[in-house]
Amino acid sequence: MNPALENGQSYMDAAVLYFREGTTVSVEDARAYQDSHIYCVAPIVGQPLGEAGGGDESGAFILPPSGTIDFWAVGVDCCLPSGEKFTCADVNNPL
């Protein structure tokens, strides 16, 4: 499936998803929340998200053609509190 075109609501009951070739985890767009642990998320994308407004510092994403970012890689204690250095699971595995 192509995360740039598909809506997550269509896959809510899926046990396993296979993303099309070229899909990546956008580690540069990762975010984190820290409480007793660091909770890390990074969007799964079929194309780079970029910044809204051509470099806007608001941190807003340019949305893919689907209009939403519905697929996320998640983990606990596998990134910095800023979301940087996202290393959750097999994120660096190209397969």
DSSP file (Angstrom, degrees, kcal/mol; ACC not computed):
  #  RESIDUE AA STRUCTURE BP1 BP2  ACC     N-H-->O    O-->H-N    N-H-->O    O-->H-N    TCO  KAPPA ALPHA  PHI   PSI    X-CA   Y-CA   Z-CA
    1    1 A M              0   0    0      0, 0.0    19,-2.7     0, 0.0     3,-0.0   0.000 360.0 360.0 360.0 154.9    0.0    0.0    0.0
    2    2 A N    >>  -     0   0    0     17,-0.2     4,-2.3     1,-0.1     3,-1.4  -0.893 360.0-160.4-105.3 111.0    1.1    3.6   -0.6
    3    3 A P  T 34 S+     0   0    0      0, 0.0    67,-0.3     0, 0.0    68,-0.1   0.687  90.1  62.3 -67.3 -16.2    1.0    5.7    2.6
    4    4 A A  T 34 S+     0   0    0      1,-0.1    62,-2.0    61,-0.1    63,-0.2   0.725 117.6  26.5 -77.6 -20.9    0.9    8.9    0.5
    5    5 A L  T <4 S+     0   0    0     -3,-1.4     2,-0.2    60,-0.2    -1,-0.1   0.678 106.7  79.9-113.0 -25.1   -2.4    7.9   -1.1
    6    6 A E     <  -     0   0    0     -4,-2.3     2,-0.4     2,-0.0    64,-0.3  -0.557  67.7-133.3 -92.0 150.6   -4.2    5.7    1.4
    7    7 A N    >   -     0   0    0     -2,-0.2     3,-1.5     1,-0.1     4,-0.2  -0.853  15.3-133.5 -99.1 137.4   -6.1    6.7    4.5
    8    8 A G  G >  S+     0   0    0     -2,-0.4     3,-2.2     1,-0.3     4,-0.2   0.772  98.9  73.1 -60.5 -29.0   -5.4    4.8    7.7
    9    9 A Q  G >  S+     0   0    0      1,-0.3     3,-0.9     2,-0.2    -1,-0.3   0.801  90.2  60.3 -58.4 -28.8   -9.1    4.3    8.5
   10   10 A S  G <  S+     0   0    0     -3,-1.5    -1,-0.3     1,-0.2    -2,-0.2   0.646 110.2  41.4 -71.6 -14.3   -9.2    1.7    5.7
   11   11 A Y  G X  S+     0   0    0     -3,-2.2     3,-1.9    -4,-0.2    -1,-0.2   0.150  73.6 117.5-120.4  17.4   -6.6   -0.4    7.4
   12   12 A M  T <  S+     0   0    0     -3,-0.9    -1,-0.1     1,-0.3    -2,-0.1   0.758  82.9  43.1 -63.0 -25.2   -7.7   -0.2   11.1
   13   13 A D  T 3  S+     0   0    0     -4,-0.2    -1,-0.3    -3,-0.2     2,-0.2   0.282  86.8 122.0-102.7  10.9   -8.4   -3.9   11.3
   14   14 A A    <   -     0   0    0     -3,-1.9     3,-0.1     1,-0.1    -3,-0.1  -0.515  45.2-164.5 -75.5 138.7   -5.2   -5.0    9.4
   15   15 A A  S    S+     0   0    0      1,-0.3     2,-0.4    -2,-0.2    -1,-0.1   0.820  79.2  16.2 -87.7 -36.5   -2.8   -7.3   11.3
   16   16 A V        -     0   0    0      2,-0.0     2,-0.4     0, 0.0    -1,-0.3  -1.000  67.9-159.5-139.7 136.0    0.1   -6.7    8.9
   17   17 A L        -     0   0    0     -2,-0.4     2,-0.6    -3,-0.1    -6,-0.0  -0.949   4.3-156.4-116.2 139.2    0.6   -4.0    6.3
   18   18 A Y        -     0   0    0     -2,-0.4     2,-0.2   -16,-0.0    -2,-0.0  -0.964  15.8-151.3-113.2 117.1    3.0   -4.2    3.4
   19   19 A F        -     0   0    0     -2,-0.6   -17,-0.2     1,-0.1     3,-0.1  -0.576  24.7 -99.6 -88.6 150.4    4.1   -0.8    2.1
   20   20 A R    >   -     0   0    0    -19,-2.7     3,-1.8    -2,-0.2    -1,-0.1  -0.221  52.1 -80.4 -65.2 157.0    5.1   -0.2   -1.4
   21   21 A E  T 3  S+     0   0    0      1,-0.2    -1,-0.1   -19,-0.0     3,-0.1  -0.294 118.1  34.8 -57.6 139.0    8.7   -0.1   -2.4
   22   22 A G  T 3  S+     0   0    0      1,-0.4    -1,-0.2    72,-0.2     2,-0.2   0.274  81.7 135.6  96.2 -10.0   10.3    3.3   -1.6
   23   23 A T    <   -     0   0    0     -3,-1.8    -1,-0.4    -4,-0.1     2,-0.3  -0.494  32.2-178.9 -70.0 139.8    8.3    3.9    1.5
   24   24 A T  E     -A   45   0A   0     21,-2.8    21,-3.0    -2,-0.2     2,-0.6  -0.911  35.5-111.7-136.6 163.2   10.4    5.2    4.4
   25   25 A V  E     -A   44   0A   0     66,-0.3     2,-2.0    -2,-0.3    19,-0.2  -0.887  33.4-136.0 -92.1 121.2   10.2    6.2    8.0
   26   26 A S    >   +     0   0    0     17,-3.1     3,-1.9    -2,-0.6    18,-0.0  -0.534  32.0 171.9 -82.1  79.7   10.8    9.9    8.0
   27   27 A V  G >  S+     0   0    0     -2,-2.0     3,-1.4     1,-0.3    59,-0.3   0.777  73.3  64.2 -63.1 -26.9   13.2   10.0   11.0
   28   28 A E  G 3  S+     0   0    0      1,-0.3    -1,-0.3    -3,-0.2    -2,-0.1   0.690 104.4  47.6 -70.1 -15.7   14.0   13.7   10.4
   29   29 A D  G <  S+     0   0    0     -3,-1.9    -1,-0.3    14,-0.1    -2,-0.2   0.180  85.4 134.7-105.8  14.8   10.3   14.4   11.2
   30   30 A A    <   -     0   0    0     -3,-1.4     2,-0.3    53,-0.2    12,-0.2  -0.252  35.3-164.1 -65.2 152.0   10.2   12.3   14.4
   31   31 A R  E     -B   41   0B   0     10,-2.8    10,-2.5    52,-0.1     2,-0.3  -0.886   2.1-161.4-131.6 162.6    8.6   13.7   17.5
   32   32 A A  E     -B   40   0B   0     -2,-0.3     2,-0.4    50,-0.2     8,-0.2  -0.985  12.8-158.3-147.1 156.2    8.7   12.6   21.1
   33   33 A Y  E     -B   39   0B   0      6,-2.0     6,-3.3    -2,-0.3     2,-0.5  -0.999  16.9-153.4-132.4 131.7    6.9   13.0   24.4
   34   34 A Q  E     +B   38   0B   0     -2,-0.4     4,-0.2     4,-0.2     2,-0.1  -0.930  35.9 131.5-115.2 128.5    8.7   12.4   27.7
   35   35 A D  S    S-     0   0    0      2,-2.8    -1,-0.1    -2,-0.5     3,-0.0   0.024  94.1 -30.4-129.5-115.8    7.1   11.3   31.0
   36   36 A S  S    S+     0   0    0     -2,-0.1     2,-0.3     2,-0.0    -2,-0.1   0.703 142.8  23.6 -78.6 -18.6    8.7    8.5   32.9
   37   37 A H  S    S-     0   0    0     -4,-0.1    -2,-2.8     2,-0.0     2,-0.6  -0.826  90.8-105.7-130.7 170.7    9.8    7.2   29.4
   38   38 A I  E     -B   34   0B   0     -2,-0.3    39,-3.7    -4,-0.2     2,-0.6  -0.924  30.0-156.4-102.6 117.5   10.4    8.8   26.1
   39   39 A Y  E     -BC  33  76B   0     -6,-3.3    -6,-2.0    -2,-0.6     2,-0.4  -0.850  14.6-163.2 -97.7 121.2    7.6    8.0   23.6
   40   40 A C  E     +BC  32  75B   0     35,-3.0    35,-2.0    -2,-0.6     2,-0.3  -0.849  13.3 176.0-114.0 138.7    8.9    8.3   20.0
   41   41 A V  E     +BC  31  74B   0    -10,-2.5   -10,-2.8    -2,-0.4    33,-0.2  -0.993   4.1 178.4-138.2 146.1    6.9    8.6   16.8
   42   42 A A  E     - C   0  73B   0     31,-2.0    31,-3.2    -2,-0.3   -15,-0.1  -0.982  32.9-110.9-145.0 136.1    8.0    9.1   13.2
   43   43 A P  E     - C   0  72B   0      0, 0.0   -17,-3.1     0, 0.0     2,-0.6  -0.365  19.2-135.8 -69.0 143.9    5.7    9.3   10.1
   44   44 A I  E     +A   25   0A   0     27,-3.2    27,-0.4   -19,-0.2     2,-0.3  -0.901  38.1 179.7 -96.1 119.7    5.8    6.5    7.5
   45   45 A V  E     -A   24   0A   0    -21,-3.0   -21,-2.8    -2,-0.6   -41,-0.0  -0.869  42.8-153.8-130.0 154.5    5.8    8.2    4.1
   46   46 A G  S    S+     0   0    0     -2,-0.3    -1,-0.1   -23,-0.2   -21,-0.1   0.456  92.6  17.2 -99.3  -5.6    5.9    7.5    0.4
   47   47 A Q  S    S-     0   0    0    -23,-0.1    -1,-0.2   -44,-0.0   -23,-0.1  -0.967 100.9 -77.0-156.7 157.5    7.5   10.8   -0.3
   48   48 A P        -     0   0    0      0, 0.0    -2,-0.1     0, 0.0   -22,-0.0  -0.324  34.2-147.2 -60.2 143.0    9.3   13.5    1.7
   49   49 A L        -     0   0    0      1,-0.1    13,-0.9    -4,-0.0    -3,-0.0   0.847  27.9-173.6 -82.0 -35.7    7.0   15.7    3.7
   50   50 A G        -     0   0    0     11,-0.1    12,-0.7     2,-0.0     2,-0.4  -0.058  34.2 -66.4  67.3-176.1    8.9   18.9    3.6
   51   51 A E  B >   -D   61   0C   0     10,-0.2     3,-1.2     7,-0.0     4,-0.3  -0.908  48.8-110.2-112.4 139.0    8.0   22.0    5.5
   52   52 A A  T 3> S+     0   0    0      8,-2.2     4,-1.2    -2,-0.4     6,-0.2  -0.412 101.0  20.8 -65.0 140.1    4.8   24.0    4.9
   53   53 A G  T 34 S-     0   0    0      1,-0.2    -1,-0.2     2,-0.2     4,-0.1   0.688 127.1 -73.3  76.8  19.5    5.4   27.4    3.3
   54   54 A G  T <4 S-     0   0    0     -3,-1.2    -1,-0.2     1,-0.2    -2,-0.2   0.956 119.7  -6.6  63.0  54.0    8.9   26.6    1.9
   55   55 A G  T  4 S+     0   0    0     -4,-0.3    -1,-0.2     1,-0.2    -2,-0.2   0.582  85.2 170.9 105.2  12.9   10.8   26.6    5.2
   56   56 A D    ><  -     0   0    0     -4,-1.2     3,-0.9     1,-0.2    -1,-0.2  -0.327  31.2-142.2 -54.0 132.6    8.2   27.8    7.6
   57   57 A E  T 3  S+     0   0    0      1,-0.2    -1,-0.2     2,-0.1    -4,-0.1   0.332  82.0  94.4 -85.0   8.5    9.5   27.5   11.1
   58   58 A S  T 3  S-     0   0    0     -6,-0.2    -1,-0.2     2,-0.1     3,-0.1   0.702  93.0-126.8 -71.6 -17.6    6.1   26.4   12.5
   59   59 A G    <   +     0   0    0     -3,-0.9     2,-0.1     1,-0.3    -2,-0.1   0.532  56.3 151.7  83.7   5.9    7.1   22.8   12.0
   60   60 A A        -     0   0    0     -8,-0.2    -8,-2.2     1,-0.1    -1,-0.3  -0.441  40.1-128.9 -73.0 144.1    4.0   22.0   10.0
   61   61 A F  B     -D   51   0C   0    -10,-0.2     2,-0.7    -2,-0.1   -10,-0.2  -0.597  13.1-120.6 -87.7 150.9    4.2   19.3    7.4
   62   62 A I        -     0   0    0    -13,-0.9    -1,-0.0   -12,-0.7   -10,-0.0  -0.858  43.2-125.4 -82.1 119.7    3.1   19.5    3.8
   63   63 A L        -     0   0    0     -2,-0.7     6,-0.1     4,-0.1   -59,-0.0  -0.355  16.8-116.7 -71.5 147.1    0.5   16.8    3.7
   64   64 A P    >   -     0   0    0      0, 0.0     3,-2.4     0, 0.0    -1,-0.1  -0.213  43.7 -86.4 -70.9 172.5    0.7   14.0    1.1
   65   65 A P  T 3  S+     0   0    0      0, 0.0   -60,-0.2     0, 0.0   -61,-0.1   0.750 126.4  67.2 -55.2 -25.9   -2.1   13.6   -1.5
   66   66 A S  T 3  S-     0   0    0    -62,-2.0   -61,-0.1     2,-0.2     3,-0.1   0.744 106.0-128.6 -66.8 -20.5   -4.2   11.6    0.9
   67   67 A G  S <  S+     0   0    0     -3,-2.4     2,-0.3   -63,-0.2    -1,-0.1   0.362  77.6  64.9  89.8  -5.5   -4.5   14.7    3.0
   68   68 A T  S    S-     0   0    0    -62,-0.1     2,-0.7   -64,-0.1    -2,-0.2  -0.959  73.2-130.7-144.3 160.3   -3.4   13.0    6.3
   69   69 A I        +     0   0    0     -2,-0.3   -65,-0.1     1,-0.1   -62,-0.1  -0.903  42.4 155.7-111.4  98.9   -0.4   11.4    7.9
   70   70 A D        +     0   0    0     -2,-0.7     2,-0.5   -67,-0.3    -1,-0.1   0.553  46.1  72.9-105.2 -11.3   -2.0    8.2    9.2
   71   71 A F        +     0   0    0    -27,-0.4   -27,-3.2   -68,-0.1     2,-0.4  -0.931  57.7 172.5-116.8 125.5    0.9    5.7    9.4
   72   72 A W  E     -C   43   0B   0     -2,-0.5     2,-0.5   -29,-0.3   -47,-0.0  -0.973  30.5-137.2-134.7 141.6    3.5    6.1   12.1
   73   73 A A  E     -C   42   0B   0    -31,-3.2   -31,-2.0    -2,-0.4     2,-0.3  -0.844  34.9-170.9 -90.5 134.2    6.4    4.1   13.5
   74   74 A V  E     +C   41   0B   0     -2,-0.5     2,-0.3   -33,-0.2   -33,-0.2  -0.902  14.9 153.2-129.8 156.1    6.4    4.1   17.3
   75   75 A G  E     -C   40   0B   0    -35,-2.0   -35,-3.0    -2,-0.3     2,-0.4  -0.978  34.7-115.4-168.5 170.8    8.7    3.1   20.1
   76   76 A V  E    S-C   39   0B   0     -2,-0.3   -37,-0.2   -37,-0.2    -2,-0.0  -0.974  90.1  -5.7-122.3 131.2    9.7    3.7   23.7
   77   77 A D  S    S+     0   0    0    -39,-3.7    -1,-0.2    -2,-0.4   -38,-0.1   0.843  96.9 112.4  57.8  39.2   13.1    5.0   24.8
   78   78 A C  S    S+     0   0    0    -40,-0.4     9,-3.2    -3,-0.1    10,-0.3   0.062  71.3  38.2-128.7  24.5   14.5    4.8   21.2
   79   79 A C  S    S-     0   0    0      7,-0.2     6,-0.2     8,-0.1     7,-0.1  -0.955  89.6 -88.1-156.5 171.2   15.0    8.5   20.5
   80   80 A L    >   -     0   0    0      4,-3.0     3,-2.4    -2,-0.3    -2,-0.1  -0.421  48.3-100.5 -77.9 162.2   16.1   11.7   22.3
   81   81 A P  T 3  S+     0   0    0      0, 0.0   -49,-0.2     0, 0.0   -47,-0.1   0.729 126.0  56.4 -57.0 -20.7   13.5   13.8   24.1
   82   82 A S  T 3  S-     0   0    0      2,-0.1   -50,-0.2   -51,-0.1     3,-0.1   0.593 120.5-109.5 -82.8 -12.2   13.5   16.1   21.0
   83   83 A G  S <  S+     0   0    0     -3,-2.4     3,-0.4     1,-0.4   -53,-0.2   0.222  77.3 132.6  97.3 -12.0   12.6   13.2   18.7
   84   84 A E        +     0   0    0      1,-0.2    -4,-3.0    -5,-0.1    -1,-0.4  -0.271  57.2  31.2 -70.4 160.7   16.1   13.3   17.2
   85   85 A K  S    S-     0   0    0      1,-0.2     2,-0.6    -6,-0.2    -1,-0.2   0.902  77.2-169.9  57.1  47.1   18.1   10.1   16.7
   86   86 A F        +     0   0    0     -3,-0.4    -7,-0.2   -59,-0.3    -1,-0.2  -0.568  20.8 158.3 -67.8 113.8   15.0    7.9   16.1
   87   87 A T        +     0   0    0     -9,-3.2    -1,-0.1    -2,-0.6    -8,-0.1   0.041  12.8 154.5-128.1  24.4   16.3    4.3   16.2
   88   88 A C    >   -     0   0    0    -10,-0.3     3,-1.6     2,-0.1     4,-0.1  -0.310  63.3 -43.2 -63.0 134.2   13.2    2.4   17.1
   89   89 A A  T 3  S-     0   0    0      1,-0.2     3,-0.3     2,-0.1   -14,-0.0  -0.108 120.0 -19.6  49.5-131.7   13.1   -1.3   15.9
   90   90 A D  T >  S+     0   0    0      1,-0.2     3,-2.2     2,-0.1    -1,-0.2  -0.143  85.6 137.4 -99.6  36.9   14.4   -1.9   12.4
   91   91 A V  T <  S+     0   0    0     -3,-1.6   -66,-0.3     1,-0.3    -1,-0.2   0.788  73.2  50.2 -57.3 -28.8   14.0    1.7   11.2
   92   92 A N  T 3  S+     0   0    0     -3,-0.3    -1,-0.3    -5,-0.1    -2,-0.1   0.460  84.5 104.4 -89.7  -0.6   17.4    1.6    9.4
   93   93 A N    <   -     0   0    0     -3,-2.2    -3,-0.1     1,-0.1     0, 0.0  -0.726  63.3-151.7 -80.5 117.6   16.6   -1.7    7.6
   94   94 A P              0   0    0      0, 0.0   -72,-0.2     0, 0.0    -1,-0.1   0.644 360.0 360.0 -67.4 -12.8   15.8   -0.8    4.0
   95   95 A L              0   0    0     -5,-0.1    -2,-0.0   -74,-0.1    -3,-0.0   0.458 360.0 360.0 -87.8 360.0   13.5   -3.8    3.6
